Amino acid sequence: MMRPLVVPVQADDGHRFELIGRVPAQPRAQLLWLPALGVSARNYQPFADALAARGISVFLHEWRGNGSSSLRPSREQDWGYREILEQDLPASLAALRLHGNVPLIIGGHSLGGQLACVFGGLHPGVFARFWLVATGTPYWRSFPARRGWTLPLVYRFLPWLAQRQGVLHGRRLGFGGTEARGVIRDWARVGLNNHYAAVGVQADLEGGMRRLRGHADAVVLADDWLAPPGSMQGLLSKLPQVTSTLSIVPADTLGTQADHFAWMKAPEAVVKALFHSFE
């Protein structure tokens, strides 16, 4: 038996959103899952169902500004990594802890995987494992040469465009959704200098990741140009005390395109790769 849940959450600054939960009868662990940029939590329900069938309680976090979030980015409403790391994710973690007392896993897709590692570094000893899918540092040098050479231009242009428009209209560009300019600013800075930091955050985010311990299961999709193996390896290198396994999943194993998003509707091969060292 698997129990679906919708858990109302409120951050300390008043931001409201919902966690979508999938809880098996006898959970072996709990996973806090962070979506990709611009992707609502509900899109990961097939993934959550597949994990719950293997005994993992899954709680799908909602990004500020997406889906069930009470906020939408605008010229007047802006935020960056600080609000995500210091307001929203602690509220989700507190809500998750009310629904079981088993080992905790944190993970995510794309930007979610990056911030899962950063948040783990802010809360050492809380998470035993890190599940990372189609993610990695956006640092331009971690990408194949020709594509990597173009990325510094992208990382300068998109924050400028977001500042000019008040938000980044990502869907028009094929990148994310309607995004707060502060999020784009913080993301682009990492892409340029490979150093995780955020406006208004005093903590040493890079140092926190270096001190993390545990195990990371990392999954790269073979044809994913947005998160190639070098990008994932660059992110894992920031966790020197975390042991890791890296799986590259091709299209024939996945049963669909091995790109950045198709796996979400056919998640079984990704789930199997995540469980490779868990069981």
HELIX and SHEET records of a PDB file:
HELIX    1   1 ALA A   41  TYR A   44  5                                   4    
HELIX    2   2 GLN A   45  ALA A   52  1                                   8    
HELIX    3   3 TYR A   81  GLU A   83  1                                   3    
HELIX    4   4 ILE A   84  ASP A   88  3                                   5    
HELIX    5   5 LEU A   89  ARG A   97  1                                   9    
HELIX    6   6 LEU A  111  LEU A  122  1                                  12    
HELIX    7   7 TRP A  140  SER A  142  5                                   3    
HELIX    8   8 ALA A  145  GLN A  165  1                                  21    
HELIX    9   9 GLY A  170  LEU A  173  1                                   4    
HELIX   10  10 ARG A  181  ASN A  193  1                                  13    
HELIX   11  11 LEU A  205  ARG A  211  1                                   7    
HELIX   12  12 PRO A  229  LEU A  236  1                                   8    
HELIX   13  13 ALA A  251  LEU A  254  1                                   4    
HELIX   14  14 ALA A  262  LYS A  265  5                                   4    
HELIX   15  15 GLU A  268  LEU A  274  1                                   7    
SHEET    1   A 8 MET A   2  GLN A  10  0                                        
SHEET    2   A 8 ARG A  16  PRO A  24 -1                                        
SHEET    3   A 8 ILE A  56  LEU A  60 -1                                        
SHEET    4   A 8 ALA A  29  LEU A  34  1                                        
SHEET    5   A 8 LEU A 104  HIS A 109  1                                        
SHEET    6   A 8 ARG A 129  VAL A 133  1                                        
SHEET    7   A 8 GLY A 214  LEU A 221  1                                        
SHEET    8   A 8 VAL A 242  VAL A 249  1                                        
SHEET    1   B 2 VAL A 167  HIS A 169  0                                        
SHEET    2   B 2 THR A 178  ALA A 180 -1                                        
END                                                                             
